Amino acid sequence: MTPPEPRHAVVTYPGGLRASYRWAGSGQAAAVFALSESGGPLLDLGDIVTSHPDELCRAELRLETPVGAWTVRLASTISDEPAGLYWDTAGLLVVKYGLHTYGLRAREGSLAWSHRSATPVLAVFGSSRLPHVLVQAELETFAIEPDGSIGWRVAHSDVVTAADLVGGSLVLESFAGERRAIDPATGRTVG
């Protein structure tokens, strides 16, 4: 059986940033990287996850900015779709992939920080009203500061299956169907 073709998504972010994501399952690094565009720096962060990243799921992100382009390669122990947000106040593109979240300097493509969760990362959230970004994993919520330090952390007793910023609260839905809202500034339960 032939493995499926790598998946692809193009996302535009504020500030004239255009991201092209490609990703595929375990052992398909060659297929993901076959169509890599040339030009600009290339940074492979796969060794953050393992010393043999091409055996895992791989993703490639190419970011075109008004001052140039760069490419970063990521690895994951689980099949996942990479996703990110542009944190304009910190000048970072924050990308989640598998169990890891990366803070990438948006204009140059260098790594500012990385964070590993014990469970898959579902989403990253940001707001100009928050001094940190929120990283939502299945069993924990993290507030990560611009320097990569953890501002606060909340553990959950049930697996979080969905999360969204709604009306000034981070609303979480659990595997059991329970809904919980937390204050995105402090991590405290709302209501």
C-alpha positions as CSV (number, residue, x, y, z in Angstrom):
1,M,0.0,0.0,0.0
2,T,1.3,3.4,-1.0
3,P,1.4,6.0,1.8
4,P,-0.8,9.0,1.3
5,E,0.7,12.2,-0.2
6,P,1.8,14.8,2.4
7,R,-0.9,17.2,3.4
8,H,-0.5,20.9,2.7
9,A,-2.1,24.1,4.0
10,V,-1.4,27.8,3.4
11,V,-2.1,30.4,6.1
12,T,-1.8,34.1,6.1
13,Y,-1.0,36.0,9.3
14,P,-1.0,39.7,10.1
15,G,2.0,41.8,9.1
16,G,2.3,40.3,5.6
17,L,3.3,36.8,6.7
18,R,2.4,33.8,4.6
19,A,3.0,30.3,5.9
20,S,3.0,27.1,3.9
21,Y,2.8,24.0,6.0
22,R,3.5,20.4,4.7
23,W,3.2,17.3,6.9
24,A,3.0,13.5,6.7
25,G,3.0,10.4,8.9
26,S,5.9,8.3,10.2
27,G,8.8,7.7,7.9
28,Q,7.7,10.0,5.2
29,A,10.2,12.8,5.7
30,A,11.5,12.4,2.1
31,A,8.0,13.0,0.7
32,V,7.4,16.0,3.0
33,F,10.8,17.6,2.1
34,A,10.7,16.7,-1.7
35,L,9.0,20.0,-2.6
36,S,11.0,22.3,-0.3
37,E,11.4,25.7,-1.7
38,S,14.9,27.1,-1.9
39,G,16.1,30.5,-0.5
40,G,16.4,31.7,3.0
41,P,17.6,29.9,6.1
42,L,16.6,26.3,6.8
43,L,16.4,25.1,10.5
44,D,15.7,21.5,11.3
45,L,14.3,21.2,14.9
46,G,13.6,17.5,14.6
47,D,16.5,16.7,17.1
48,I,14.5,18.5,19.8
49,V,12.1,15.4,19.7
50,T,14.6,12.6,18.9
51,S,18.0,11.9,17.5
52,H,16.3,10.1,14.5
53,P,13.6,12.5,13.5
54,D,13.0,11.2,10.0
55,E,11.6,8.0,11.4
56,L,8.8,10.0,13.0
57,C,6.0,12.2,11.6
58,R,7.5,15.3,10.0
59,A,6.3,18.7,9.1
60,E,7.9,21.6,7.2
61,L,6.9,25.3,7.6
62,R,8.0,27.9,5.1
63,L,7.3,31.5,6.1
64,E,7.5,34.3,3.7
65,T,7.8,37.7,5.3
66,P,8.2,41.3,3.9
67,V,12.0,41.0,4.7
68,G,12.6,37.5,3.3
69,A,11.7,33.8,3.7
70,W,12.8,31.0,6.0
71,T,12.0,27.3,6.5
72,V,11.8,25.2,9.7
73,R,11.4,21.4,9.9
74,L,9.6,19.8,12.9
75,A,9.1,16.2,14.1
76,S,6.4,14.5,16.1
77,T,5.9,11.2,17.8
78,I,2.2,11.3,16.9
79,S,0.3,12.0,13.7
80,D,-0.8,15.6,13.9
81,E,-1.6,18.7,11.9
82,P,0.7,21.6,12.6
83,A,-1.0,24.9,13.4
84,G,0.2,28.3,14.6
85,L,-0.5,31.9,15.4
86,Y,1.4,35.1,15.0
87,W,2.1,36.7,18.4
88,D,2.7,40.2,17.1
89,T,3.6,41.8,20.5
90,A,6.5,39.3,20.9
91,G,7.3,39.0,17.2
92,L,6.9,35.2,17.4
93,L,5.2,32.7,15.3
94,V,4.0,30.1,17.8
95,V,3.5,26.7,16.2
96,K,2.1,23.5,17.8
97,Y,2.9,20.1,16.4
98,G,2.4,16.8,18.3
99,L,3.5,17.2,21.9
100,H,5.6,20.3,21.3
101,T,5.1,24.1,20.9
102,Y,7.7,26.3,19.3
103,G,8.2,30.0,19.6
104,L,9.9,31.1,16.3
105,R,11.2,34.6,15.7
106,A,8.9,35.5,12.8
107,R,11.2,37.8,10.9
108,E,14.3,35.5,10.9
109,G,13.1,31.9,11.6
110,S,15.3,31.2,14.6
111,L,14.1,29.3,17.6
112,A,13.3,31.5,20.7
113,W,12.0,28.7,22.8
114,S,10.3,25.3,22.7
115,H,7.9,23.6,25.2
116,R,7.1,19.9,25.5
117,S,3.7,18.8,26.9
118,A,3.1,15.3,28.3
119,T,0.0,15.0,26.1
120,P,-0.9,16.1,22.6
121,V,-1.2,19.9,22.1
122,L,-4.7,20.7,20.8
123,A,-4.4,24.4,20.1
124,V,-2.5,27.7,20.8
125,F,-4.3,30.9,21.6
126,G,-3.1,34.5,21.8
127,S,-4.6,38.0,22.3
128,S,-3.1,41.4,22.5
129,R,-4.8,41.7,25.9
130,L,-2.7,38.8,27.3
131,P,1.0,39.0,28.2
132,H,1.4,35.3,27.3
133,V,0.1,32.7,24.8
134,L,-2.0,29.8,25.9
135,V,-1.1,26.3,25.0
136,Q,-3.9,23.8,25.4
137,A,-2.9,20.2,25.7
138,E,-5.2,17.3,26.4
139,L,-4.5,17.3,30.2
140,E,-3.0,20.7,30.9
141,T,-3.3,24.4,30.0
142,F,-0.1,26.5,30.0
143,A,0.5,30.2,29.8
144,I,3.9,30.7,28.1
145,E,5.6,34.1,28.4
146,P,7.6,35.7,25.6
147,D,10.9,34.3,26.9
148,G,9.4,30.7,26.9
149,S,9.0,30.5,30.7
150,I,5.7,29.1,32.1
151,G,3.6,31.9,33.6
152,W,1.0,29.4,35.1
153,R,-0.2,25.9,34.5
154,V,-3.5,24.2,35.1
155,A,-3.9,20.4,35.2
156,H,-7.3,18.9,34.2
157,S,-8.9,15.7,35.6
158,D,-10.4,14.7,32.3
159,V,-9.1,14.8,28.7
160,V,-9.8,18.1,27.0
161,T,-11.3,17.5,23.5
162,A,-12.0,21.1,22.5
163,A,-11.0,24.6,23.5
164,D,-11.8,28.1,22.4
165,L,-11.4,31.7,23.5
166,V,-15.0,33.0,23.9
167,G,-16.1,36.2,25.5
168,G,-12.9,36.7,27.5
169,S,-12.8,33.1,28.8
170,L,-11.0,30.0,27.7
171,V,-13.8,27.5,27.3
172,L,-12.8,23.8,27.6
173,E,-14.9,20.8,26.8
174,S,-13.9,17.4,28.2
175,F,-14.2,13.9,26.9
176,A,-17.1,13.3,29.4
177,G,-18.9,16.3,27.8
178,E,-18.3,18.7,30.7
179,R,-17.7,22.4,29.9
180,R,-15.4,24.5,32.0
181,A,-14.3,28.1,31.6
182,I,-11.0,29.5,32.9
183,D,-9.7,33.1,33.0
184,P,-7.0,33.2,30.2
185,A,-5.0,35.8,32.2
186,T,-4.7,33.8,35.5
187,G,-5.8,30.2,34.8
188,R,-8.5,30.4,37.6
189,T,-11.9,28.8,37.0
190,V,-14.6,31.3,36.0
191,G,-18.0,31.1,37.4
